[in-house]
Amino acid sequence: MLAISIGAIELDKGALLVAVASLVVLFLVFVIGGTKMRRIKRRLRENYRFIYRVISVPSGDQFALKAEGTSIEVGDYGWEAEPIYQDGLIYLHGLNPRWQVVWYAGFRPDQVGVVGPKPNSQYYSFPYYMRAEKVPQCPFPVQKYQFGKYPAYHLGFPVEIARKRKGQYDWVQGKSVPKRK
């Protein structure tokens, strides 16, 4: 058997081959996965480009997903987001200063006014290793959101809607939402 010595470590040829093959597979998984994620973020950035201001709160028959203890207020800013339903509503993310979703709701066009184009997409994720105080604050957050001694409630960072082909539910911000027929 052929063995390779590197200092105090001795590897046979088979173990070295397995190690190299594993690294190649791992590299390909990251490259393919990263390419797919960049494509998804580009689609979301190009299709949902505007910031809106809430003129009136959605009625009970309109879709609204809110973090516990939060509300949608007149004057809140909303960042255009991917719609859960194709019902003619404008779907928005209400973001806190740390870019976390406080609410996600559908509005009729007369319930919101366009503020302008987004300075950057809310779907851009800051590097995980960046400390919270180094991440720039969201320039158009909701009005009422307090960071206090305990963490305030939110729905996480903006993510695409996970649509399931089979089953009765889709996933919006980590919450299951029934499909409409």
Buried (B, 14 or more C-beta within 10 A) or exposed (E): EEEEEEEEEEBEEEEBEEEEEEEEEEEEEEEEEEEEEEEEBEEBBEEBEBBBBBBEBBEEEBBBBBBEEBBBBEEBBBBBBBBBBEEEBBBBBBBBBBBBBBBBBBBBEEBBEEBEEBEEBBBEBBEEEEEEEEEEEBEBBBEEBEEEEEEBBBBEBBBBBEEEEEEEEBBBBEEEBEEEE
